Amino acid sequence: MFERLEQLLIDFDWKLNKHKKTSAIRKNQYSTTVGKTCHWMKPGKPFLPTVVMKNDPSIYNECKRLFPDFEFEMVVINKNFKCPPHKDKNNTQKSLIVGLGNYNGGDLIIENSETGETERHCILYSPLYFNGRDNTHYTDDYTGDRYTVILGNSKFRSHVQADKLKEQYSIAIPSYKRSETLKNKTLKFLQDHKINKNIIDIFVANEDEKKIYEQTLPKYYNKIIVARKGLINVRNFITNYYPENHKIVSIDDDINFLKCLTQEGYTSKDNDEGKPVYKFKEDYNLDDFITIAFDECKKTNLNLWGINPVGNPLVGKLKVSYDLKFIVGCFYGYINKKILLENIGEGDKEDFFRTIEYYKRDGGVIRFNNMLIGTNYYTEKGGLQADEHKIKKLDRMENDSNRLFNKYPDLVKVIRKKSRIFKDGYTDVKLQDKNNTYFKAKVKCRPFTELL
């Protein structure tokens, strides 16, 4: 079960630790952190966390996969490091350690502070939970290449959490007549990605809906909030609910997945027809992606980001765009500038209106074209299309498309689309800023990998 982790350690770019307290480590001994940590910035200032790991996050993510039930943020990795007797005085809980590599000896020796006895543990491919804060421990002699991985949390974690709360985003889920859908799809999706339940708020139409949701949903959320019925109304309610400049991630209640294209992307040599074949990164961290997205907002002075509006890998790209691209309403993030959606019709094109308003305000929007969404547009029971007939839906879409064009004729083009849902197709719009009238960002697009 440790083959992948062991290979990651072997391939890791090991460098001498230059910290003054460990610079005396002799040649070919290495120790570093690849988990989340803190750095002292200035005297009298609080500890500030590194939100994205500075070293290789793949080791951290692999440890999360291997030990899903062990709560940790700190990951220390060692190569041929013969640890002298010491206590981990900054730890707040038991640690988990495992040894990997081709070596003999190298047992972990622990001096039990309660009994005074010395315990010897072989940790080669054998994870061990131990109290390194209260018990002196060290490494026995060994031969060969010895790697160790230590997981845990330090006393600095409280500073990390306090600081993260100041910068933390909120996840807002508007939902109507979809308690079961929300339970089985979006909430499960967030839980699978280990998103903190304390940042998840659910917005429903009325008190009766709230009671149904409370009875149906597992307690994997922060609050269920009575908002208003109707997509435009609930979107405006959410904007007014959170303070200005707060980071908000809006997610629909019927999300099946969000997939990330690998760094390799695709190749045209994987099949006989010569069509591009995409590969997905299975172990990406959703919280890290959202953090990267908001960091990119800060760097570019843009306040709205989104993802590829479709789940078809054939249209995915390993690019991040900053020009006028549609930001779909099922999954997007924004820094709250109190932009309300008013006089825009019945709401079918509310995400187009929002995209344009933020684009005009900031001179760009951010779209991660490598992130592909899985959701059921217009087909899931409940939600926006609840209590309406298909004919009314088509009329609404056409009216809102024309209203969008009339309001922004220089940025909108009306088009006709084919559909497997609507037999005769439907009227839609396409966004375009041919003359870059409002565009202010430095570049129109760049590789996603440059953000990592």
Secondary structure, DSSP 8 states (H G I E B T S, - for coil): --HHHHHHHHHS-------TTTTT--TT-EEEE-S--EEE-STTS-EEE-SS-SS-HHHHHHHHHH-TTS--SEEEEEES----SB--TTB-S-EEEEEEEEEEE--EEEE-TTT--EEEE--BT--EEE-TTTSEEEE--EEEEEEEEEEE-BTTHHHHHHHHHHH--EEEEE-SS-HHHHHHTHHHHHHHTT--GGGEEEEESSHHHHHHHHHHS-S-SSEEEE--SSHHHHHHHHHHHS-TT-EEEEE-TT--EEEEEEEEEEETTSSTT---EEEEETT--HHHHHHHHHHHHHHHT--EEEEES---GGG--SEEE-SS----TTEEEEE-------S-TTSTTHHHHHHHHHHHHHS--EEEEEEEEE--TTTSSSGGGTT--HHHHHHHHHHHHHHHHHH-TTTEEEEEE--SSSTT-EEEEEE--TT-SS--SS-SEEEGGGG-
